[in-house]
Amino acid sequence: MPPDQTPSSQTRLASGHFEVKMEPQPAGPETAAVEGSGTQLGRMLLHKRFDGDLQGTGEGQMLTAVSDTPGSAGYVAIERFVGTLHGRTGSFVFQHSGQMDRGAQQLAISVVPGSGSGELAGLAGRFVLRIENGQHLYDFDYTL
């Protein structure tokens, strides 16, 4: 069946790559190291450019906690994507939650329910990223 005739309940896969720029924000009292733990809190703005089956930009904010244990940290982020997904125009919001425990990574990125607009209204899905040879690649399993 051609892509534009795929039943809406069928899971589809979007793949491609993106570039990301993280812009640290000024430190406030909440970003000081937690006394006795060495954990440093931070905040960054995210700026992304997507290519492939997702074409567009992502803008968002990230909160981080970096511990003094090597390779251990956590982050949460909210990111609004604006552009096209397999040629359908609109926007939606990703919710990120990630942890590293001595280098072992866990990452969950999914579409915020009800956040789709335009031709992307009703979008649901899970985004998986990987870094290969310094390039950010993605696979996005979604239903629309």
Residue pairs with C-beta under 8 A, 6 or more apart in sequence:
1 7
3 12
3 86
3 87
4 87
6 12
8 122
8 143
8 144
9 143
10 143
11 141
11 142
11 143
12 86
12 141
12 142
12 143
12 144
13 53
13 139
13 140
13 141
13 142
14 52
14 53
14 54
14 85
14 86
14 138
14 139
14 140
14 142
15 52
15 53
15 137
15 138
15 139
15 140
16 50
16 51
16 52
16 53
16 54
16 137
16 138
17 50
17 51
17 52
17 135
17 136
17 137
17 138
18 48
18 49
18 50
18 51
18 54
18 58
18 136
18 138
19 48
19 49
19 136
20 46
20 47
20 48
20 136
21 46
21 47
21 48
22 44
22 45
22 46
22 47
22 62
23 44
23 45
23 46
23 47
24 42
24 43
24 44
25 42
25 43
25 44
25 45
27 42
30 41
31 40
31 41
31 42
31 43
32 40
32 41
33 39
33 40
34 41
37 67
37 68
38 67
38 68
39 65
39 66
39 67
39 68
40 65
40 66
41 63
41 64
41 65
42 63
42 64
42 65
42 66
43 61
43 62
43 63
43 64
44 61
44 62
44 64
45 59
45 60
45 61
45 62
46 58
46 59
46 60
46 61
46 62
46 77
46 79
47 57
47 58
47 59
48 57
48 58
48 59
48 79
49 57
49 58
50 56
50 57
50 58
50 81
50 83
50 138
52 138
53 85
53 86
53 140
54 81
54 83
54 84
54 85
54 138
54 140
55 83
55 84
56 81
56 82
56 83
56 84
57 81
57 82
57 83
58 79
58 80
58 81
58 82
58 94
59 79
59 80
59 82
60 77
60 78
60 79
60 80
60 94
61 77
61 78
62 75
62 76
62 77
62 96
63 75
63 76
63 77
64 73
64 74
64 75
65 73
65 74
65 75
66 72
66 73
67 73
69 102
70 102
70 103
71 100
71 101
71 102
71 103
71 104
72 100
72 101
72 102
73 99
73 100
74 98
74 99
74 100
75 96
75 97
75 98
76 95
76 96
76 97
76 98
77 94
77 95
77 96
78 93
78 94
78 95
78 96
78 112
79 93
79 94
79 96
80 91
80 92
80 93
80 94
81 91
81 92
81 93
81 94
82 90
82 91
83 89
83 91
84 90
85 120
85 123
85 140
85 142
85 144
88 118
88 119
88 120
88 144
89 118
89 119
89 120
90 116
90 117
90 118
90 119
90 120
90 121
90 123
91 115
91 116
91 117
91 118
91 120
92 111
92 112
92 115
92 116
92 117
92 120
92 123
93 111
93 112
93 115
94 109
94 110
94 111
94 112
94 127
95 109
95 110
95 111
95 112
96 107
96 108
96 109
97 107
97 108
97 109
98 105
98 106
98 107
98 108
99 105
99 106
99 107
100 106
107 128
107 129
108 126
109 126
109 127
109 128
109 129
110 125
110 126
110 127
111 123
111 124
111 125
111 126
111 127
111 142
113 124
115 123
116 122
116 123
116 144
120 144
122 144
123 142
123 143
123 144
124 142
124 143
124 144
125 140
125 141
125 142
125 143
126 140
126 141
126 142
127 138
127 139
127 140
128 138
128 139
128 140
128 141
129 136
129 137
129 138
130 136
130 137
130 138
130 139
131 137
